[in-house]
Amino acid sequence: MVTSQHEALHRIFQEDTSLLARTLERLELPFPEPLQVSVLNPELTEIAPIERRVDTLLKLETKLGDHLLVIESQSRRDDRKTGSWAYYLSYLHEKYKCPVTLLVICQDAVTARWARLPKKIGLAEWPSLVLYTIALGPDNVPAIIEKAEASSDVVLTVFSALIHGRSPKAGDILEVLATALDTIDTDTAGFFAEFTEVGLGNTAARKLWRGLMSTKTYRYQSEYAQQLRAEEAARNVLVVLKARDIPVDDSARERIMTCNDTDLLREWIRRAITAQSADELFD
């Protein structure tokens, strides 16, 4: 199943198409400098009823000619990807008649090291095809923990936070990211604040980020922080009711969890302490 965490890891390259060049420059890879980058339709389905879709597909216009970049989010080792990735590259090479490169984004170093290994199709001693990738992971993407560096490239800092979401450096990166977002316009900052939360998935780093957004004060976070405080208050209502063994049907649960009025939610928490049923909260 495709998760929001999976989507964020590759979609960030759609949100800021110049991020690719900046990231590869950090790695000192011999990659053609893109003069222009455009996001293409990632649909690779053929006439036959076999659907194939890459995560993100970019077209790079360089001095050396056009170049396609396939970006895949990968959460774990999956040897079945050898055939899928080979298909993507050969199909795109044939369709667009230009070089194609596969970039794999990983949130753990083990998966990144696996992704960098040559993927062979054919006999071991005489493979018909050998596939190589560029793999980005916490072992080669820099952890941005300095405020000045974070403020100079906010999107790269978001990417750094996502890649290092499971590492001990996550907290330091998120601290400088929260501050750096305050240096750009509030709408963009608010978008990337939510983007970061989604991209961190079910990790301890996500809890750290939600804590920063709900307890500290930044220009961009007022509406976002209000939403987080309301969600926390709604969960507290349910916690009190559960502790008192009071059943909560789907209708009442939905009403509680969709309420954005923190004052009302606080009142429901107070009522939950003595209520004999969930319905008494709403009277």
Residue, then its C-alpha position, 0 to 999 in steps of 0.5 A: m500500500v502506498t503511504s503518505q510517507h512514501e509519497a512525500l519522499h519523492r514528491i518533494f522533488q516535484e515541489d522544488t524541481s531544483l532540489l535535485a541539482r542541489t542534492l546531487e551537487r552535495l554528493e559530488l556526483p558526475f551528473p549533467e547540470p539541468l538547465q530546466v526540469s519539468v514534471l512528467n506524467p508518471e503513468l507507464t501503463e501499456i495497451a495491455p492491461i498491466e498498470r505500471r507507474v513510477d513514483t516521480l518522473l522528471k524531464l531534465e533539459t541539459k547542455l548534453g541533451d534531454h535526460l529523464l530521471v525516475i525517482e522511487s521511494q523505497s522503505r525496505r529491500d525488495d528484490r522484485k524491484t529488479g524487474s520493475w525498475a529495469y522495465y521502467l528504464s527500458y520503457l522510458h528509454e525507448k519511448y523518449k529516446c534519451p538517457v534515463t537514470l533511476l534515483v532511489i530515496c531511502q530512510d534507512a542506510v541498510t535499504a540505501r546500501w541495498a539499492r546501490l548494489p548492481k541489479k542483474i538480470g540473466l546468468a550470474e556470470w553473464p548477465s544480460l542487463v545490469l542496473y545501477t541506481i543513485a540511492l539517497g539515504p541517511d548515510n550520504v544525505p547531509a543532516i542539516i543542523e545549523k540554523a544558517e544553512a537551514s535558512s539558506d535552503v529550507v526545502l533541502t532541510v525538509f528533505s534532510a529531515l525526512i531522510h533522517g526521520r529515523s536517526p538520532k539526528a532527527g530532533d536537531i534537524l527538526e529544531v532548525l527546520a522549525t526556525a528556518l520556516d519562519t524566514i519564508d512566507t507563511d503560506t509556503a512555510g505552513f505547507f512545508a510544516e504539514f508536508t514534513e509531518v506527513g513525510l515523517g510517517n509513524t516515527a518518533a520524529r513525527k511526535l517531536w515535530r508535532g510537539l514543536m508545532s503545538t508548543k512553540t510560536y512561529r509566524y506560519q503555524s497559528e492555524y496548523a498549531q490550532q489544528l494540532r491542539a484540537e486533535e490532542a484535546a479530542r484524543n484526551v476526551l476519548v482517553v477519559l471516556k475509555a478510562r471510565d469504560i464508557p462506550v463511544d459509538d462511531s457517530a460520537r467518535e467522529r463528532i469528537m475527532t472532527c471538532n476544531d473548537t478547543d474551548l468546546l473540547r476542553e468542556w467535553i473533557r470536563r464533562a467526560i470525567t462525570a458523564q454516564s454516557a458519551d451523549e452527555l458530552f453534547d447536551 
